[in-house]
């Protein structure tokens, strides 16, 4: 087989064919990593992996890391998280809603995620799509005046922090006291530089999971106004791609340093089952 890479989206996302990720040569692994940097999101169809093989594949992109919420980690391979809207014996199989709002994985931790990958196990006939946003394109196309106002600024983020403590997804309701203790506030740049490519991207997200508390050096009103302006721009600017899951045995891999994403699983009816395995790799401190 010969590996082939075909661009699917305007500025990002590509499909990779002609490769068996369980039996790659060193040169194929290097080519796949370069495609990941070039296209930011890769779709790799036609794979046949068990859980340990998928966990091993994740190691090609860095040190794999457990999610801070422990309920649905695989019992034998805890770096693998189970995402599912299915129930068995009256209990959920995995995380039903892994993030319906735009976010980048682990952006709320000191060391954010580099790669995240999903492997499809069960796929419904319709629904359960995953949306991706190109943060580099959003930064490149941002109006110059807004770009100048955010350059060099930072904000405070804390996992699932929100002004509405009653939100069922808020940190006070969604995670345990131990998990809250392990997710203190962190300071993040509004614009980060990719450590491998040197390209700049926007790096702030409207999702409750990322818990944006405010921009450093601004009062609450000024900060909220600027964040609203950024989020309104992100909502209107495009640079997104809607991926429709089609079959089991597909890996979707993306670079959290320059890509945001959101899930739609919570909108699936109970009889439309979607189950995925998830692995993330541990990156550095965003700058």
N, C-alpha and C positions, 0 to 999 in steps of 0.2 A: 504494500500500500504506500501511496505517496500523500503526505499531508497537504491539504489545500485549505486556504483561508479566504472566505468570501464576505465582504462588508455587507451588512444588512441595514444599518442605520445611516443617517446623514453624516454625523461626525464621529460615531462610535458604534460598537456592537458588530461582531462578526461570527459566522458559523465556521467551525473547523470540522473537516471530514478527512477520511483516510488515515485515521489514527486509532490505536487501541491503547488507552492510557494505562492499562495494567501491564503493558509489555513495551514500553517506549525505550528507544535507545537514548543515549546521552544527547546526541544531536537533535533528536525529535523533542526531547524535553527542553533543550535550549531554544529551539524554534518556537515551541509553544509559549515559553515565557516571554519571548520577544513579541509574539502576537498579542499576548495579554497586555503588554506595555503599549503597543501600537493602537489597539482597538478598545481597550479598557473593559469590555464585556465580551466573553466568548461563550458560544453555545456549541457543545460537543455532543452530538447525538450518537446512538448506537453502541452504548457501553454496557457491559455486563459485570458489575462490581458487587462484591459483598461488603459488609461494613468495614472490616479491617483493610480491604483494598482501597476503599474510598478514603479512609483515614490516612492511609499511606500516601495516596495521591496528594492530599492536602499538604504534606510535608515538602513537596516540590516547590511550594510558594512561601515557605517560612516555617517558623515554630507554631504548631497548632496549639490552640488554647481553648479551655473550657469557657462556656458562657457563664456569667455571674448568677443567672437564675438556674438552679440545679434540678428542678422538678422533672424535666424531660430530656436529660442527658442519657445517652445510651448506657445501659448498665455495665457493659463490658468495655466499651470504648467511649469514655465520657467527653472526649473532644468532639464527638459526633452528637449533635442535638437533633431531636426528632420534631418536625413540624407537621402537624396533622389536625384535621377537623373531625377525625374518626373517633369513635368510642368503642371500647371492648369491655364487656362485663360491667357496663355502667360507668366506666372511668375513661377520661380522655387519653388517647394514645400519645399525643404530643401537644405542642403549643399550637393552639388554633389560630391566633392572631399574632404573628411575629413582627408586626409593624405596619399598620395601615397608613401611617403618615411618612412623609419623606424623611429619610435618615441615612447616616453612614454608620456601619457597625463599629461599636466600641468607641465612638467619637467622644463619649462621656468618661472615658478612662484615661489615666495618665498616658499609657501607650495604646494608641488606637489600633484598629485592625488594618492590615494590608489587604490580603485577599479574603474573599468569602466565596464559597462554592456550595451549590445545592445539587443534590442527586435525586432524580424523580423515581419514586417507588410505586405510587398509585396516582393516576391522573384522571380527572373527570372529563366527560365529553365536552363540557363547556365550563368556562369560568376558572377562577383561581390564578388569573394572569399576574405576572410580576412586572412592575413599571421601573424603568431606570432613567436617571437624569445625568447628563454630561456636565459636571461641575466646571470643567475647563472651558467648555463652550460658553457656559453661562458667564464666567468671568471675562472671557475674551470679548463677548458681545455686550457687556454691561456699559451703560452710558458713562462717559468719562467723568462727569461730575460726581456720580454715585461711587464710581471706582476710586476716585480721589478721596472721598469721605471715609471709606472703609480701609484704605491701605494702611497697614501697620497697626490697626486696632485689634483688640482681643475681646473675648466675651467669657463669661463664666457659664459652665455647663455642669449639670448633675443629673445622673440617670433618673428619668421619670419624675423630675421636679416639675411642678406646675403651680400657678397661682390658685388653682381650684383643687383643694385637698380632697374634695368629694369625688373627683374623677376616678372611675374604677381602674384606670390605667396609671394613676399617680403612684409615686413610690411608697406612699403610706398605706396603700391598699393592694398594690400589685406584688410587692416583694417583701420578704421577711426582714425582721430587725437585723439579723446577721448580714443579709445581702445589702441592706441599706448602709451598714457600717463599712462595707467593702467598696462602696461607691461614693466617695467624698466628692466635693466640687473640684473641678479642674478648670484651668484657663486655656482657651483655644484661640487661634488666630482666625479672623474672619476670612483671610486669604492665606492659603498655605502653598508651599512649594514642594512639588513631588521630588522625593529624595533620589530617584533613579533617572527621571527624565528632565528635571529642572523646570518643568512647566508649572504655571500658577493655576490655581483653581479656587473658586468660592468654597468655603468650608463652614457653613452654618445651615441649620435645618429647622423647619417649622414643627417637626414631630414632637409629641409629648415624650417619647422615649429618649430624646436627646436633651431635654430639660434645660433650655436656654434661659438663664436667670437674668441676664442683662449685659450690656456692653461696658467694659471697664472704663472708668473716667467720665462717664455720663450719668446724669441724674435719671431717675426712673422714667420720666415722661419722654425726655430726649432719646433715651435708649429704645423705648418701646416704639417711638415714631420711626426711628431709623430701621429697626428690625422689621417693622411692618412694610416699610418701603422696599427693603431687600426681598422679603417674602412675596410681596405683590409682584415685583419684577420676576422672581423665579417662577411664579405661577403663570405669568403671561409670556415668558420668553421662549417657550418651546424647549428644544434640545432634549427631548424625552423619547423613549422607545418602549412600546408595550410588547412584552414577550408572552406569547400564548403557548403554554405547556401542551405538548401533543402526545407524548408517549413516555412510558417508563424507560429508564436507561439513558436519560439525558443529564449531562452536567451543564450547569450554567455557572460560570466563574466570572467574578468582577473585582475591580480594583477600588477599594473603599477610599483611597487617597484622592480620587478624582471622579468618583461616581457615587450618586445617592440612589436609593431605591425605596419602593414601598410595595406592600403585599395587598391582595384583595381577598384573601381566604375567608375572612369573616363574613363576606357576602354570599358564600356558597351555601346552598341548601344542604340539609343533613345527609341526604342520600347521594350527594355529589362529593365523593371522597377524594381528597388530595393529601398525599403523604410524601414528604421529602426528608432527606438527610441533609444536615448542614454542618459545615466545617469552616472555621475562620482561623487566620494566622495572625500572630502578634507582631505589630509593627513598632515604630518608634514614636517619640513625642512629636506631634505635628508642629511645624515651624513655617 
